[in-house]
Amino acid sequence: MNRTFMTGYYQGVVEVAPASLSAAQVDELAVTMTIQHLRHAGVAITTIHDFLVDDIGVDARLVARFINLNADQLETAQAKVLAAAFS
C-alpha cells in the first residue's frame, strides 16, 4: 500500500472527526482507525508503526498503546472516543 494512500486515510479521519473531540482524542481515533484499516489491508505491523511514527509524526507511545490490539479492542477504543464526542 503506498504512503500517499495511507497518509490520506489518516488525514481523512482527522478531518471528519467530531469537532467536540480534543486534539489528543482525535489523534487516538485516527491512530486506532488507521491501524485497523491497514491491518485489514494486509500491511505489516512494523510498516504501520513506522508509517505512523516516522511519516505522520504520531507520538510513539500512543502508537505502542494500540499497535498490538486486535480488531475488537481497536473498535472498543474507537467507540470510547466517539462516545466522548457525543456525551
C-alpha positions as CSV (number, residue, x, y, z in Angstrom):
1,M,0.0,0.0,0.0
2,N,1.5,3.3,-0.9
3,R,2.3,6.0,1.6
4,T,0.1,8.6,-0.2
5,F,-3.0,6.5,0.3
6,M,-2.1,5.7,4.0
7,T,-1.5,9.4,4.7
8,G,-4.7,10.3,3.0
9,Y,-6.6,7.8,5.1
10,Y,-5.1,9.1,8.3
11,Q,-5.8,12.8,7.3
12,G,-9.3,11.9,6.3
13,V,-10.1,10.6,9.8
14,V,-8.6,13.7,11.4
15,E,-10.7,16.0,9.1
16,V,-14.0,14.3,9.7
17,A,-13.6,13.7,13.5
18,P,-16.3,15.4,15.6
19,A,-15.3,19.0,16.5
20,S,-16.1,18.3,20.1
21,L,-13.1,16.0,20.5
22,S,-9.8,17.2,21.9
23,A,-6.6,17.0,19.8
24,A,-5.5,14.0,21.8
25,Q,-8.8,12.3,21.2
26,V,-8.6,13.0,17.5
27,D,-5.1,11.5,17.5
28,E,-6.3,8.4,19.3
29,L,-9.2,7.9,16.9
30,A,-7.0,8.4,13.8
31,V,-4.3,6.0,15.1
32,T,-6.8,3.3,16.0
33,M,-8.7,3.6,12.8
34,T,-5.6,3.7,10.7
35,I,-4.1,0.6,12.4
36,Q,-7.3,-1.3,12.0
37,H,-7.7,-0.3,8.3
38,L,-4.1,-1.0,7.3
39,R,-4.1,-4.4,9.2
40,H,-7.2,-5.3,7.3
41,A,-5.5,-4.4,4.1
42,G,-2.6,-6.8,5.0
43,V,0.0,-4.2,5.8
44,A,2.7,-5.5,8.2
45,I,2.7,-4.2,11.8
46,T,6.2,-2.8,11.6
47,T,5.3,-0.9,8.4
48,I,2.2,0.6,10.2
49,H,4.3,1.6,13.2
50,D,7.0,3.2,11.1
51,F,4.4,5.0,8.9
52,L,2.6,6.4,11.9
53,V,5.7,7.4,13.9
54,D,8.2,8.4,11.1
55,D,5.9,9.6,8.3
56,I,2.9,11.1,10.2
57,G,4.8,12.1,13.4
58,V,2.5,10.4,15.9
59,D,3.9,10.0,19.4
60,A,5.5,6.6,19.6
61,R,3.9,5.9,23.0
62,L,0.4,6.4,21.5
63,V,1.2,4.0,18.6
64,A,2.7,1.5,21.0
65,R,-0.5,1.6,23.1
66,F,-2.7,0.4,20.2
67,I,-0.4,-1.4,17.7
68,N,-0.9,-4.9,19.2
69,L,-4.6,-4.7,19.9
70,N,-6.9,-7.0,18.0
71,A,-9.8,-5.7,15.8
72,D,-12.4,-5.9,18.7
73,Q,-10.1,-4.0,21.0
74,L,-9.4,-1.3,18.4
75,E,-13.2,-0.9,17.8
76,T,-13.8,-0.6,21.5
77,A,-11.2,2.2,21.8
78,Q,-12.7,4.0,18.8
79,A,-16.2,3.7,20.4
80,K,-15.0,5.2,23.6
81,V,-13.6,8.2,21.8
82,L,-16.7,8.7,19.8
83,A,-18.9,8.3,22.8
84,A,-17.0,11.1,24.5
85,A,-17.7,13.3,21.5
86,F,-21.5,12.9,21.9
87,S,-21.8,12.9,25.7
